[in-house]
Amino acid sequence: MRGRPVLGVISGFFFGVFLAIALQQWSIWPLDNLSVFGLPILGILLGLLMARWAPFGKSDGETESGS
Amino acid sequence: MWFGHASTKRRAEEAIAITLSMTVITGSSRPPVASWSGFHPQEPSLVTRVKAMVRAIGEAARAFKRTAVIVAMFATIWLISATPASARVIGPCQGTATIDGVPYDASFDTPSNPIVVPEKRAGLEIPYSGSVSMTNTNYLGAVGVVIGPLTVNIGDWGLDPNDDDVTSTDPGATYVLGSELDNIVGIYQLTAFHDADGGSCDADAYVKLEGPVLPTPAGGGSTAAAVITGLGVVAAGRVKGKP
């Protein structure tokens, strides 16, 4: 796993939480068990998959010249 | 040593791996003859067998992890995409309300077909009626907003002895909305119950409060937070920096 799994788990969890609230506020889906529990779990999995499928873009150690 | 160089060693290990697989699948330890014509491994060492077994177990574990992640993702997607339990009225109760000229009853009971409260709602008059076809003495009830596994109580009635056994609302009953719903938007699942001596009713409904989302604290805040944390998820796909 070349990405950042810890960042993926934490940001994925909160992404799911806030996405559930945003969907409720935008009248797309109410805050039921599915969104309250399902979206944070899906966010965690998404974060882990992003870390698993890294790299995306340049690493922090790379320079603009690419040398 | 029966494997003298790298390619021979690799072929021997592959043969052992196939042998182990065949043992698991068929119960026989004989490898397929056509795959290894001209090559007949002798007795492999115990270390080689253990290495092959560990490699096979590792591959199986990785495959299991991949499968588990995929299954979990599809299960979550299925859970989220599944239609929630339709709102309903269970029991000998019925009711209607007219909001902004639209009559509503228990059939407006899904997130895609909710009871709509317009943006201009302060002072809105809502005629309503309801009745129960049971003995309605000593009734009590409550209505709440569903938030995940919790239900937040927003109103209740009773315990009322109702000695005259009144079973319907007064004709022409009207509720006037005040400012209690200002700056609140979104879709909400409501659940209610009504218990009396003659029985009980349960009901669910979805209510959509219209209005601009971004100016509200909850709407604007949650949208911004979702975007920011979404960028965090994307950042998880970047390669770890060198120390």
Interface residues (C-beta under 8 A of the other chain):
Chain A: R2 G3 R4 P5 L7 G8 I10 S11 G12 F14 F15 F18 L19 I21 A22 Q24 Q25 W26 S27 I28 W29 P30 L31 D32 N33 L34 S35 V36 F37 G38 L39 I41 L42 G43 L45 L46 G47 L48 L49 M50 A51 W53 A54 P55 F56 G57 K58 S59 D60 G61
Chain B: V69 A72 M73 T76 I77 L79 I80 A82 P84 P111 P114 V146 I147 G148 P149 V185 G186 I187 Y188 Q189 Y206 K208 L209 E210 V213 T216 A218 G219 S222 T223 A225 A226 T229 G230 L231 G232 V233 V234 A235 A236 G237 R238 V239 K240 G241 K242
